Amino acid sequence: MRYSIRIFILIGLLVGSISGAQTKRTTTKAKPKSTTSKAVSKPVVATAAVVDPDVLFKTAKDLATNGKRDSARVILKKLTTKFPLYYDAYVLAGRTYAWDGNYTEAQAELDKVLFLKNDIKDAYLAKMDAYYWDSKSDSVVAVGNRALKLFPGDSEILTKKAKALVVTGNSIEAEKIVKEVVKKDTSNFEAKSLYAALAKIQRAVAGEYLKESYGTPRDQTYHVLSFEYIYKSSFGAVIPRVNIRDITAVGESPFSKDYGFQFEIDAYPHITKYNTLYLNAGYSNSSLFPSTRLGIELYQKLGTQSEISLGVRNLNYNIDNNGIKSNENIVFYTGSLSLYKDKWYASYRPFVKFNPQGNAVSNVFVLRRYLEQPYKYFNFQYVTGHTPDEFALVTTAFNVDLLKSNRYRAGISWPFENNWVGALDLGYYNEQISKTVNVEAYMMWIRVIKILK
């Protein structure tokens, strides 16, 4: 009897120790370096029979955030085996799989948590992140809707859902969601940035600088400064712009002498729900620009993931060749095909000029990879020949030889706090200026936008 009582006492102490250790902790959601909500580690009991789960979890978290995710998962596996109700271990393991691109394993690990307890918010957030990184935006929305039934109005869940809606083409619904989030949670920077990008910007100002440095035999640098005001309403968008252009030789300072101005305006009136019209008009009295510039193009949406357009550009030049003045008119026909898929955007635009000497065709290819929001993306552009939308077209000689010219351009756009957006592109040109002569050039383009409140 005495030994039985001792055995029951030992069993009771052991069960109490284990159950007291099985407590819930929360983790954060950042990619790829995740941090967890602060957990106070318990002192390790100096006995081989007792394992502190918090110490194991902290060790695994440190390994994971330092890139040693395989080692972290080994510890997390031991932790969940010994303490199956330590929910944060599953969530962290799921995130490590997602950071490594193993999205199937990530979802399986996170499903274990929700099977054990279906109201773990961090598990839902991790699932939404994993689906988003896996380009499964529809699944992000579905998980978000499921989580919102348990956590109505949660700003983190709503923001992640809105990001996914943008990718699926439902920008209007996404805008409504983040607008409400920003009203309730003014400290949510991610929601504020997304809303600023999604909202039909009423007013904004932008400035940009383009520099193209040409080597021998041209040995010139082209500089263009542009300033514009953006106004959007239910009618559409109107963008007046001033362009300042200069061409300098080696050693000359830009905009010090002989630079020219161009004044132009763009308009994008909405015709129907699926049609938008592009209108452009410009004027300059400088030989560095066409004297007049006109453009018109009609855009037609084809569902939610594609768009086509057809238009024309007209450039009129007043030419003064050693006192001999003349006038030349150039007409380009153009169009575009644009495709949207998850976080990818691709576009093709040709420019065609008909003339007796031979028809000339230039092509513009654009590939863009969006990140969390519309103003955050990586951009790549490839151009063959000149286009009337490039300031490098100074002369009227849009000839067939230029079809052998190539331009490569890559860059990034990034939003910052207080409604600022910055963009930077770098590029390389290889242009044929005659049948036997090529010239190389390097390009830099910087753009800054301030969204006005």
C-alpha positions as a LaTeX table, in Angstrom:
\begin{tabular}{lrrr}
\hline
Residue & $x$ (\AA) & $y$ (\AA) & $z$ (\AA) \\
\hline
Met1 & 0.00 & 0.00 & 0.00 \\
Arg2 & 2.79 & 2.41 & 0.96 \\
Tyr3 & 4.60 & 1.82 & $-2.36$ \\
Ser4 & 1.35 & 2.29 & $-4.34$ \\
Ile5 & 0.81 & 5.70 & $-2.72$ \\
Arg6 & 4.35 & 6.76 & $-3.65$ \\
Ile7 & 3.86 & 5.66 & $-7.24$ \\
Phe8 & 0.61 & 7.67 & $-7.55$ \\
Ile9 & 2.33 & 10.74 & $-6.08$ \\
Leu10 & 5.20 & 10.49 & $-8.59$ \\
Ile11 & 2.78 & 10.05 & $-11.50$ \\
Gly12 & 0.78 & 13.08 & $-10.34$ \\
Leu13 & 3.89 & 15.27 & $-10.13$ \\
Leu14 & 5.05 & 14.19 & $-13.59$ \\
Val15 & 1.65 & 14.86 & $-15.23$ \\
Gly16 & 1.43 & 18.26 & $-13.54$ \\
Ser17 & 4.89 & 19.22 & $-14.81$ \\
Ile18 & 4.09 & 18.27 & $-18.41$ \\
Ser19 & 0.62 & 19.87 & $-18.54$ \\
Gly20 & 1.94 & 23.07 & $-17.02$ \\
Ala21 & 4.54 & 23.27 & $-19.78$ \\
Gln22 & 2.02 & 22.95 & $-22.62$ \\
Thr23 & 1.13 & 26.62 & $-23.01$ \\
Lys24 & 0.33 & 28.74 & $-26.12$ \\
Arg25 & 2.68 & 31.29 & $-27.58$ \\
Thr26 & 2.25 & 33.55 & $-30.67$ \\
Thr27 & 4.61 & 34.20 & $-33.55$ \\
Thr28 & 4.97 & 37.06 & $-36.02$ \\
Lys29 & 4.46 & 36.88 & $-39.75$ \\
Ala30 & 7.36 & 38.60 & $-41.57$ \\
Lys31 & 9.17 & 37.08 & $-44.57$ \\
Pro32 & 11.78 & 35.74 & $-44.53$ \\
Lys33 & 13.05 & 36.74 & $-41.08$ \\
Ser34 & 10.21 & 36.09 & $-38.72$ \\
Thr35 & 10.06 & 37.06 & $-35.09$ \\
Thr36 & 7.66 & 35.73 & $-32.53$ \\
Ser37 & 5.73 & 37.57 & $-29.88$ \\
Lys38 & 7.79 & 37.90 & $-26.77$ \\
Ala39 & 7.84 & 34.72 & $-24.74$ \\
Val40 & 9.45 & 34.60 & $-21.33$ \\
Ser41 & 11.67 & 31.55 & $-21.21$ \\
Lys42 & 11.33 & 29.42 & $-18.14$ \\
Pro43 & 14.46 & 28.43 & $-16.25$ \\
Val44 & 15.72 & 25.02 & $-17.25$ \\
Val45 & 15.22 & 22.52 & $-14.49$ \\
Ala46 & 18.43 & 20.72 & $-13.75$ \\
Thr47 & 17.17 & 17.28 & $-14.55$ \\
Ala48 & 17.32 & 15.16 & $-17.69$ \\
Ala49 & 13.69 & 14.14 & $-17.26$ \\
Val50 & 12.23 & 17.67 & $-17.77$ \\
Val51 & 12.45 & 19.57 & $-21.10$ \\
Asp52 & 11.49 & 23.25 & $-21.27$ \\
Pro53 & 9.44 & 23.78 & $-24.49$ \\
Asp54 & 10.07 & 27.54 & $-24.48$ \\
Val55 & 13.82 & 27.00 & $-24.56$ \\
Leu56 & 13.47 & 24.58 & $-27.47$ \\
Phe57 & 11.20 & 26.98 & $-29.32$ \\
Lys58 & 13.56 & 29.93 & $-28.85$ \\
Thr59 & 16.47 & 27.84 & $-30.10$ \\
Ala60 & 14.49 & 26.79 & $-33.17$ \\
Lys61 & 13.38 & 30.38 & $-33.83$ \\
Asp62 & 16.97 & 31.66 & $-33.65$ \\
Leu63 & 18.13 & 28.97 & $-36.06$ \\
Ala64 & 15.27 & 29.69 & $-38.48$ \\
Thr65 & 15.84 & 33.43 & $-38.53$ \\
Asn66 & 19.54 & 32.86 & $-39.19$ \\
Gly67 & 18.89 & 30.68 & $-42.21$ \\
Lys68 & 19.41 & 27.29 & $-40.56$ \\
Arg69 & 15.88 & 26.14 & $-41.21$ \\
Asp70 & 16.55 & 22.42 & $-41.54$ \\
Ser71 & 18.07 & 22.39 & $-38.06$ \\
Ala72 & 15.19 & 24.47 & $-36.78$ \\
Arg73 & 12.65 & 21.99 & $-38.13$ \\
Val74 & 14.43 & 19.09 & $-36.45$ \\
Ile75 & 14.01 & 20.82 & $-33.08$ \\
Leu76 & 10.42 & 21.82 & $-33.84$ \\
Lys77 & 9.60 & 18.21 & $-34.72$ \\
Lys78 & 10.97 & 17.04 & $-31.36$ \\
Leu79 & 9.02 & 19.82 & $-29.66$ \\
Thr80 & 5.66 & 18.93 & $-31.22$ \\
Thr81 & 6.27 & 15.24 & $-30.59$ \\
Lys82 & 6.81 & 15.80 & $-26.89$ \\
Phe83 & 4.36 & 18.72 & $-26.57$ \\
Pro84 & 1.69 & 18.21 & $-29.24$ \\
Leu85 & $-0.33$ & 21.22 & $-28.08$ \\
Tyr86 & 2.52 & 23.73 & $-28.48$ \\
Tyr87 & 0.80 & 25.48 & $-31.42$ \\
Asp88 & 3.51 & 28.00 & $-32.21$ \\
Ala89 & 5.92 & 25.21 & $-33.13$ \\
Tyr90 & 3.64 & 24.14 & $-35.99$ \\
Val91 & 3.23 & 27.73 & $-37.19$ \\
Leu92 & 6.97 & 28.40 & $-37.19$ \\
Ala93 & 7.66 & 25.12 & $-38.96$ \\
Gly94 & 5.06 & 26.02 & $-41.58$ \\
Arg95 & 6.65 & 29.40 & $-42.15$ \\
Thr96 & 10.13 & 27.90 & $-42.54$ \\
Tyr97 & 8.80 & 25.62 & $-45.28$ \\
Ala98 & 7.15 & 28.61 & $-46.98$ \\
Trp99 & 10.36 & 30.66 & $-46.80$ \\
Asp100 & 12.15 & 27.79 & $-48.54$ \\
Gly101 & 9.46 & 27.64 & $-51.24$ \\
Asn102 & 8.09 & 24.28 & $-50.05$ \\
Tyr103 & 4.50 & 25.48 & $-50.03$ \\
Thr104 & 2.85 & 22.05 & $-49.93$ \\
Glu105 & 4.76 & 21.11 & $-46.78$ \\
Ala106 & 4.01 & 24.54 & $-45.32$ \\
Gln107 & 0.27 & 24.14 & $-45.78$ \\
Ala108 & 0.35 & 20.60 & $-44.35$ \\
Glu109 & 2.16 & 21.82 & $-41.23$ \\
Leu110 & $-0.23$ & 24.70 & $-40.72$ \\
Asp111 & $-3.25$ & 22.46 & $-41.22$ \\
Lys112 & $-2.05$ & 20.41 & $-38.25$ \\
Val113 & $-2.51$ & 23.45 & $-36.02$ \\
Leu114 & $-5.99$ & 24.22 & $-37.26$ \\
Phe115 & $-6.96$ & 20.56 & $-36.86$ \\
Leu116 & $-5.92$ & 20.70 & $-33.22$ \\
Lys117 & $-7.44$ & 24.15 & $-32.62$ \\
Asn118 & $-9.23$ & 26.06 & $-35.36$ \\
Asp119 & $-8.99$ & 29.56 & $-33.85$ \\
Ile120 & $-5.22$ & 30.12 & $-34.06$ \\
Lys121 & $-4.98$ & 33.45 & $-35.87$ \\
Asp122 & $-1.26$ & 33.15 & $-36.61$ \\
Ala123 & $-1.87$ & 29.89 & $-38.45$ \\
Tyr124 & $-4.38$ & 31.59 & $-40.75$ \\
Leu125 & $-2.01$ & 34.48 & $-41.41$ \\
Ala126 & 0.82 & 32.07 & $-42.20$ \\
Lys127 & $-1.43$ & 30.10 & $-44.58$ \\
Met128 & $-2.39$ & 33.32 & $-46.37$ \\
Asp129 & 1.26 & 34.29 & $-46.75$ \\
Ala130 & 2.22 & 30.86 & $-48.05$ \\
Tyr131 & $-0.58$ & 30.87 & $-50.63$ \\
Tyr132 & 0.32 & 34.44 & $-51.66$ \\
Trp133 & 3.99 & 33.56 & $-52.20$ \\
Asp134 & 2.83 & 30.48 & $-54.12$ \\
Ser135 & 0.83 & 32.75 & $-56.49$ \\
Lys136 & $-2.47$ & 31.24 & $-55.35$ \\
Ser137 & $-4.33$ & 34.45 & $-54.65$ \\
Asp138 & $-7.79$ & 32.87 & $-54.83$ \\
Ser139 & $-6.76$ & 30.54 & $-51.98$ \\
Val140 & $-5.55$ & 33.55 & $-49.98$ \\
Val141 & $-8.99$ & 35.10 & $-50.27$ \\
Ala142 & $-10.69$ & 31.83 & $-49.32$ \\
Val143 & $-8.53$ & 31.37 & $-46.20$ \\
Gly144 & $-9.07$ & 35.04 & $-45.33$ \\
Asn145 & $-12.84$ & 34.67 & $-45.51$ \\
Arg146 & $-12.65$ & 31.60 & $-43.28$ \\
Ala147 & $-10.49$ & 33.43 & $-40.73$ \\
Leu148 & $-12.71$ & 36.52 & $-40.71$ \\
Lys149 & $-15.61$ & 34.40 & $-39.45$ \\
Leu150 & $-13.55$ & 33.79 & $-36.32$ \\
Phe151 & $-11.84$ & 37.20 & $-36.19$ \\
Pro152 & $-14.31$ & 39.71 & $-37.69$ \\
Gly153 & $-12.74$ & 42.98 & $-38.77$ \\
Asp154 & $-9.16$ & 41.90 & $-38.03$ \\
Ser155 & $-6.88$ & 44.40 & $-39.80$ \\
Glu156 & $-4.05$ & 41.97 & $-40.54$ \\
Ile157 & $-6.33$ & 39.40 & $-42.15$ \\
Leu158 & $-8.19$ & 42.07 & $-44.12$ \\
Thr159 & $-4.96$ & 43.62 & $-45.42$ \\
Lys160 & $-3.63$ & 40.28 & $-46.66$ \\
Lys161 & $-6.97$ & 39.55 & $-48.29$ \\
Ala162 & $-6.91$ & 42.95 & $-50.01$ \\
Lys163 & $-3.42$ & 42.31 & $-51.40$ \\
Ala164 & $-4.64$ & 39.06 & $-52.93$ \\
Leu165 & $-7.72$ & 40.75 & $-54.38$ \\
Val166 & $-5.47$ & 43.22 & $-56.19$ \\
Val167 & $-3.64$ & 40.36 & $-57.86$ \\
Thr168 & $-6.90$ & 38.73 & $-58.94$ \\
Gly169 & $-8.03$ & 41.99 & $-60.53$ \\
Asn170 & $-10.57$ & 42.99 & $-57.86$ \\
Ser171 & $-8.94$ & 46.33 & $-57.05$ \\
Ile172 & $-12.22$ & 48.07 & $-56.29$ \\
Glu173 & $-13.13$ & 45.60 & $-53.53$ \\
Ala174 & $-9.55$ & 45.70 & $-52.23$ \\
Glu175 & $-9.70$ & 49.49 & $-52.03$ \\
Lys176 & $-12.89$ & 49.38 & $-49.99$ \\
Ile177 & $-11.35$ & 46.90 & $-47.56$ \\
Val178 & $-8.13$ & 48.80 & $-46.89$ \\
Lys179 & $-10.03$ & 52.06 & $-46.63$ \\
Glu180 & $-11.97$ & 50.65 & $-43.67$ \\
Val181 & $-8.80$ & 49.16 & $-42.19$ \\
Val182 & $-7.02$ & 52.50 & $-42.29$ \\
Lys183 & $-9.96$ & 54.21 & $-40.59$ \\
Lys184 & $-9.86$ & 51.78 & $-37.67$ \\
Asp185 & $-6.11$ & 51.15 & $-37.48$ \\
Thr186 & $-4.13$ & 54.28 & $-38.33$ \\
Ser187 & $-0.86$ & 52.58 & $-37.37$ \\
Asn188 & $-1.18$ & 49.89 & $-40.07$ \\
Phe189 & 1.49 & 51.11 & $-42.50$ \\
Glu190 & 0.99 & 48.23 & $-44.93$ \\
Ala191 & $-2.72$ & 49.01 & $-45.26$ \\
Lys192 & $-2.03$ & 52.74 & $-45.61$ \\
Ser193 & 0.49 & 52.15 & $-48.40$ \\
Leu194 & $-1.84$ & 49.77 & $-50.21$ \\
Tyr195 & $-4.75$ & 52.18 & $-49.90$ \\
Ala196 & $-2.67$ & 55.08 & $-51.22$ \\
Ala197 & $-1.75$ & 52.97 & $-54.25$ \\
Leu198 & $-5.26$ & 51.64 & $-54.83$ \\
Ala199 & $-7.30$ & 54.71 & $-54.17$ \\
Lys200 & $-8.26$ & 56.67 & $-57.22$ \\
Ile201 & $-5.65$ & 59.28 & $-56.59$ \\
Gln202 & $-7.31$ & 62.64 & $-56.58$ \\
Arg203 & $-4.10$ & 64.61 & $-56.71$ \\
Ala204 & $-0.41$ & 63.82 & $-57.04$ \\
Val205 & 2.76 & 65.46 & $-58.29$ \\
Ala206 & 5.68 & 63.70 & $-59.94$ \\
Gly207 & 9.13 & 64.52 & $-61.21$ \\
Glu208 & 11.53 & 62.46 & $-63.25$ \\
Tyr209 & 14.99 & 62.68 & $-64.77$ \\
Leu210 & 16.27 & 60.77 & $-67.79$ \\
Lys211 & 19.94 & 60.63 & $-68.75$ \\
Glu212 & 21.23 & 58.86 & $-71.87$ \\
Ser213 & 25.00 & 58.91 & $-72.40$ \\
Tyr214 & 26.11 & 58.00 & $-75.95$ \\
Gly215 & 29.62 & 56.91 & $-76.82$ \\
Thr216 & 31.73 & 57.36 & $-79.95$ \\
Pro217 & 31.01 & 58.53 & $-82.60$ \\
Arg218 & 28.11 & 60.49 & $-81.13$ \\
Asp219 & 29.79 & 61.47 & $-77.82$ \\
Gln220 & 26.70 & 63.23 & $-76.47$ \\
Thr221 & 24.51 & 63.02 & $-73.40$ \\
Tyr222 & 20.76 & 63.60 & $-73.49$ \\
His223 & 19.10 & 65.04 & $-70.38$ \\
Val224 & 15.35 & 65.30 & $-69.82$ \\
Leu225 & 13.61 & 66.74 & $-66.75$ \\
Ser226 & 9.84 & 66.30 & $-66.48$ \\
Phe227 & 7.33 & 67.62 & $-63.97$ \\
Glu228 & 3.68 & 66.63 & $-63.95$ \\
Tyr229 & 0.49 & 67.05 & $-61.98$ \\
Ile230 & $-1.91$ & 64.09 & $-61.76$ \\
Tyr231 & $-5.61$ & 64.59 & $-61.22$ \\
Lys232 & $-8.09$ & 61.71 & $-61.17$ \\
Ser233 & $-11.87$ & 61.79 & $-60.90$ \\
Ser234 & $-14.84$ & 59.69 & $-61.94$ \\
Phe235 & $-14.34$ & 61.10 & $-65.44$ \\
Gly236 & $-10.84$ & 59.70 & $-65.67$ \\
Ala237 & $-7.35$ & 61.16 & $-65.35$ \\
Val238 & $-5.79$ & 64.39 & $-66.61$ \\
Ile239 & $-2.02$ & 64.89 & $-66.50$ \\
Pro240 & $-0.42$ & 68.18 & $-67.59$ \\
Arg241 & 3.36 & 67.95 & $-67.99$ \\
Val242 & 6.41 & 70.13 & $-68.66$ \\
Asn243 & 9.50 & 68.59 & $-70.26$ \\
Ile244 & 12.93 & 70.26 & $-70.30$ \\
Arg245 & 15.55 & 68.79 & $-72.59$ \\
Asp246 & 19.22 & 69.37 & $-73.25$ \\
Ile247 & 21.98 & 67.74 & $-75.29$ \\
Thr248 & 25.51 & 68.17 & $-74.00$ \\
Ala249 & 28.94 & 67.35 & $-75.32$ \\
Val250 & 31.69 & 65.82 & $-73.21$ \\
Gly251 & 32.53 & 68.13 & $-70.31$ \\
Glu252 & 29.47 & 70.38 & $-70.64$ \\
Ser253 & 27.03 & 70.94 & $-67.77$ \\
Pro254 & 23.38 & 70.09 & $-68.41$ \\
Phe255 & 20.72 & 72.77 & $-68.64$ \\
Ser256 & 23.30 & 75.55 & $-68.84$ \\
Lys257 & 22.54 & 76.70 & $-72.39$ \\
Asp258 & 20.49 & 75.85 & $-75.47$ \\
Tyr259 & 17.93 & 73.68 & $-73.70$ \\
Gly260 & 14.32 & 73.43 & $-74.81$ \\
Phe261 & 10.84 & 73.18 & $-73.28$ \\
Gln262 & 7.84 & 71.12 & $-74.26$ \\
Phe263 & 4.35 & 71.46 & $-72.83$ \\
Glu264 & 1.98 & 68.52 & $-73.13$ \\
Ile265 & $-1.12$ & 67.05 & $-71.59$ \\
Asp266 & $-2.42$ & 63.48 & $-71.30$ \\
Ala267 & $-6.04$ & 62.54 & $-70.66$ \\
Tyr268 & $-7.59$ & 59.14 & $-69.94$ \\
Pro269 & $-11.39$ & 59.59 & $-70.07$ \\
His270 & $-13.53$ & 56.56 & $-69.25$ \\
Ile271 & $-15.87$ & 55.70 & $-72.12$ \\
Thr272 & $-17.53$ & 52.64 & $-70.63$ \\
Lys273 & $-16.73$ & 50.19 & $-67.86$ \\
Tyr274 & $-14.47$ & 48.34 & $-70.28$ \\
Asn275 & $-13.16$ & 51.17 & $-72.49$ \\
Thr276 & $-10.73$ & 53.99 & $-71.82$ \\
Leu277 & $-9.52$ & 56.58 & $-74.32$ \\
Tyr278 & $-5.99$ & 58.00 & $-74.33$ \\
Leu279 & $-5.53$ & 61.54 & $-75.65$ \\
Asn280 & $-2.26$ & 63.45 & $-75.93$ \\
Ala281 & $-1.29$ & 66.90 & $-77.19$ \\
Gly282 & 2.06 & 68.68 & $-76.96$ \\
Tyr283 & 3.74 & 71.86 & $-78.19$ \\
Ser284 & 7.30 & 73.17 & $-78.32$ \\
Asn285 & 9.17 & 75.95 & $-80.09$ \\
Ser286 & 12.50 & 74.18 & $-79.58$ \\
Ser287 & 14.29 & 72.10 & $-82.19$ \\
Leu288 & 14.94 & 69.55 & $-79.44$ \\
Phe289 & 11.26 & 68.52 & $-79.53$ \\
Pro290 & 8.62 & 68.08 & $-82.20$ \\
Ser291 & 6.81 & 71.37 & $-82.67$ \\
Thr292 & 3.48 & 69.61 & $-82.16$ \\
Arg293 & 2.63 & 66.19 & $-80.86$ \\
Leu294 & $-0.78$ & 64.47 & $-81.02$ \\
Gly295 & $-1.92$ & 61.03 & $-79.96$ \\
Ile296 & $-5.11$ & 59.03 & $-79.57$ \\
Glu297 & $-5.64$ & 55.41 & $-78.51$ \\
Leu298 & $-8.61$ & 53.30 & $-77.46$ \\
Tyr299 & $-8.16$ & 50.63 & $-74.75$ \\
Gln300 & $-10.52$ & 47.66 & $-74.50$ \\
Lys301 & $-10.56$ & 45.29 & $-71.52$ \\
Leu302 & $-10.96$ & 41.60 & $-72.28$ \\
Gly303 & $-12.16$ & 40.16 & $-69.00$ \\
Thr304 & $-10.06$ & 40.79 & $-65.90$ \\
Gln305 & $-6.68$ & 39.56 & $-67.12$ \\
Ser306 & $-6.10$ & 41.07 & $-70.56$ \\
Glu307 & $-6.44$ & 44.29 & $-72.53$ \\
Ile308 & $-5.89$ & 45.44 & $-76.11$ \\
Ser309 & $-5.56$ & 48.88 & $-77.67$ \\
Leu310 & $-5.22$ & 50.59 & $-81.04$ \\
Gly311 & $-4.01$ & 54.13 & $-81.68$ \\
Val312 & $-1.94$ & 56.62 & $-83.64$ \\
Arg313 & 0.79 & 59.21 & $-82.91$ \\
Asn314 & 1.54 & 62.30 & $-85.00$ \\
Leu315 & 4.81 & 64.25 & $-84.66$ \\
Asn316 & 5.38 & 67.46 & $-86.58$ \\
Tyr317 & 8.92 & 68.88 & $-86.89$ \\
Asn318 & 10.05 & 72.34 & $-87.96$ \\
Ile319 & 13.55 & 71.77 & $-89.32$ \\
Asp320 & 16.21 & 74.45 & $-89.74$ \\
Asn321 & 19.13 & 73.01 & $-91.73$ \\
Asn322 & 21.74 & 75.80 & $-92.05$ \\
Gly323 & 19.08 & 78.42 & $-92.58$ \\
Ile324 & 16.97 & 76.23 & $-94.87$ \\
Lys325 & 13.68 & 75.71 & $-93.09$ \\
Ser326 & 11.33 & 72.84 & $-93.78$ \\
Asn327 & 8.51 & 70.96 & $-92.16$ \\
Glu328 & 8.09 & 67.22 & $-91.81$ \\
Asn329 & 5.25 & 65.19 & $-90.41$ \\
Ile330 & 5.68 & 61.67 & $-88.99$ \\
Val331 & 2.75 & 59.35 & $-88.31$ \\
Phe332 & 3.10 & 56.20 & $-86.26$ \\
Tyr333 & 0.41 & 53.57 & $-85.88$ \\
Thr334 & 0.45 & 51.63 & $-82.65$ \\
Gly335 & $-1.46$ & 49.27 & $-80.42$ \\
Ser336 & $-0.87$ & 47.01 & $-77.46$ \\
Leu337 & $-1.66$ & 43.64 & $-75.95$ \\
Ser338 & $-1.41$ & 43.40 & $-72.15$ \\
Leu339 & $-1.80$ & 40.31 & $-69.98$ \\
Tyr340 & $-2.18$ & 40.07 & $-66.19$ \\
Lys341 & $-1.57$ & 36.83 & $-64.31$ \\
Asp342 & $-1.29$ & 36.71 & $-60.54$ \\
Lys343 & 1.66 & 39.03 & $-59.76$ \\
Trp344 & 2.88 & 39.24 & $-63.37$ \\
Tyr345 & 2.18 & 41.82 & $-66.06$ \\
Ala346 & 3.36 & 41.49 & $-69.67$ \\
Ser347 & 2.82 & 43.88 & $-72.56$ \\
Tyr348 & 3.72 & 44.08 & $-76.24$ \\
Arg349 & 3.46 & 47.31 & $-78.24$ \\
Pro350 & 4.51 & 47.80 & $-81.90$ \\
Phe351 & 5.03 & 51.15 & $-83.66$ \\
Val352 & 4.63 & 51.14 & $-87.44$ \\
Lys353 & 5.62 & 53.90 & $-89.87$ \\
Phe354 & 4.71 & 53.66 & $-93.54$ \\
Asn355 & 6.94 & 55.46 & $-96.03$ \\
Pro356 & 8.02 & 55.09 & $-99.70$ \\
Gln357 & 11.56 & 54.07 & $-98.72$ \\
Gly358 & 10.28 & 51.07 & $-96.75$ \\
Asn359 & 8.01 & 50.44 & $-93.84$ \\
Ala360 & 9.59 & 50.63 & $-90.39$ \\
Val361 & 8.44 & 48.67 & $-87.35$ \\
Ser362 & 9.70 & 49.02 & $-83.78$ \\
Asn363 & 8.66 & 46.79 & $-80.90$ \\
Val364 & 8.40 & 47.37 & $-77.17$ \\
Phe365 & 8.21 & 44.45 & $-74.74$ \\
Val366 & 7.52 & 45.01 & $-71.03$ \\
Leu367 & 7.58 & 42.43 & $-68.24$ \\
Arg368 & 6.70 & 43.45 & $-64.70$ \\
Arg369 & 6.69 & 41.47 & $-61.46$ \\
Tyr370 & 4.50 & 43.01 & $-58.77$ \\
Leu371 & 5.13 & 42.48 & $-55.09$ \\
Glu372 & 2.62 & 43.32 & $-52.36$ \\
Gln373 & 1.01 & 46.38 & $-53.97$ \\
Pro374 & 0.62 & 48.20 & $-57.30$ \\
Tyr375 & 3.49 & 50.67 & $-56.80$ \\
Lys376 & 5.94 & 47.97 & $-55.67$ \\
Tyr377 & 7.36 & 46.03 & $-58.59$ \\
Phe378 & 10.37 & 45.03 & $-60.67$ \\
Asn379 & 10.36 & 46.07 & $-64.30$ \\
Phe380 & 12.13 & 44.92 & $-67.49$ \\
Gln381 & 11.80 & 46.49 & $-70.95$ \\
Tyr382 & 13.22 & 45.55 & $-74.33$ \\
Val383 & 12.91 & 47.86 & $-77.35$ \\
Thr384 & 13.92 & 47.38 & $-80.98$ \\
Gly385 & 14.22 & 50.63 & $-82.90$ \\
His386 & 12.99 & 54.07 & $-81.77$ \\
Thr387 & 9.48 & 54.95 & $-80.65$ \\
Pro388 & 7.79 & 58.37 & $-80.66$ \\
Asp389 & 7.46 & 58.09 & $-76.88$ \\
Glu390 & 11.24 & 58.26 & $-76.45$ \\
Phe391 & 12.99 & 61.61 & $-76.25$ \\
Ala392 & 15.99 & 60.16 & $-78.07$ \\
Leu393 & 14.06 & 60.63 & $-81.34$ \\
Val394 & 15.52 & 64.02 & $-82.20$ \\
Thr395 & 15.71 & 63.83 & $-85.98$ \\
Thr396 & 12.96 & 62.84 & $-88.35$ \\
Ala397 & 15.01 & 59.96 & $-89.75$ \\
Phe398 & 13.12 & 56.96 & $-88.48$ \\
Asn399 & 14.81 & 54.64 & $-90.94$ \\
Val400 & 14.91 & 50.92 & $-91.46$ \\
Asp401 & 18.51 & 50.73 & $-90.20$ \\
Leu402 & 17.26 & 51.50 & $-86.69$ \\
Leu403 & 15.39 & 48.21 & $-86.72$ \\
Lys404 & 18.74 & 46.63 & $-85.85$ \\
Ser405 & 18.99 & 48.75 & $-82.71$ \\
Asn406 & 18.33 & 47.24 & $-79.29$ \\
Arg407 & 17.55 & 48.79 & $-75.93$ \\
Tyr408 & 17.48 & 46.99 & $-72.58$ \\
Arg409 & 16.09 & 48.55 & $-69.44$ \\
Ala410 & 15.45 & 47.19 & $-65.94$ \\
Gly411 & 14.38 & 48.81 & $-62.71$ \\
Ile412 & 12.34 & 48.89 & $-59.54$ \\
Ser413 & 9.49 & 50.94 & $-58.10$ \\
Trp414 & 9.06 & 51.18 & $-54.34$ \\
Pro415 & 6.61 & 52.99 & $-52.01$ \\
Phe416 & 7.80 & 54.79 & $-48.88$ \\
Glu417 & 6.11 & 56.36 & $-45.88$ \\
Asn418 & 4.09 & 59.56 & $-46.06$ \\
Asn419 & 2.75 & 58.73 & $-49.54$ \\
Trp420 & 6.06 & 58.89 & $-51.41$ \\
Val421 & 6.94 & 56.53 & $-54.26$ \\
Gly422 & 10.36 & 56.20 & $-55.89$ \\
Ala423 & 11.47 & 54.41 & $-59.05$ \\
Leu424 & 14.86 & 53.75 & $-60.65$ \\
Asp425 & 15.67 & 52.23 & $-64.06$ \\
Leu426 & 19.05 & 51.50 & $-65.62$ \\
Gly427 & 19.56 & 50.61 & $-69.26$ \\
Tyr428 & 21.92 & 49.82 & $-72.11$ \\
Tyr429 & 21.48 & 50.75 & $-75.80$ \\
Asn430 & 23.18 & 49.45 & $-78.92$ \\
Glu431 & 21.98 & 51.49 & $-81.87$ \\
Gln432 & 22.83 & 51.38 & $-85.54$ \\
Ile433 & 23.15 & 54.96 & $-86.78$ \\
Ser434 & 24.25 & 53.90 & $-90.26$ \\
Lys435 & 24.65 & 50.64 & $-92.14$ \\
Thr436 & 28.22 & 50.30 & $-90.90$ \\
Val437 & 28.30 & 52.25 & $-87.62$ \\
Asn438 & 26.85 & 51.36 & $-84.23$ \\
Val439 & 26.86 & 53.47 & $-81.08$ \\
Glu440 & 26.47 & 52.34 & $-77.47$ \\
Ala441 & 24.71 & 54.24 & $-74.71$ \\
Tyr442 & 23.88 & 53.91 & $-71.02$ \\
Met443 & 20.65 & 55.13 & $-69.53$ \\
Met444 & 19.46 & 56.13 & $-66.06$ \\
Trp445 & 15.88 & 57.11 & $-65.19$ \\
Ile446 & 14.64 & 58.32 & $-61.80$ \\
Arg447 & 11.03 & 59.09 & $-60.89$ \\
Val448 & 9.55 & 60.39 & $-57.62$ \\
Ile449 & 5.81 & 60.65 & $-56.87$ \\
Lys450 & 4.16 & 62.45 & $-53.99$ \\
Ile451 & 0.55 & 61.47 & $-53.45$ \\
Leu452 & $-1.27$ & 64.50 & $-52.08$ \\
Lys453 & $-3.89$ & 64.14 & $-49.37$ \\
\hline
\end{tabular}
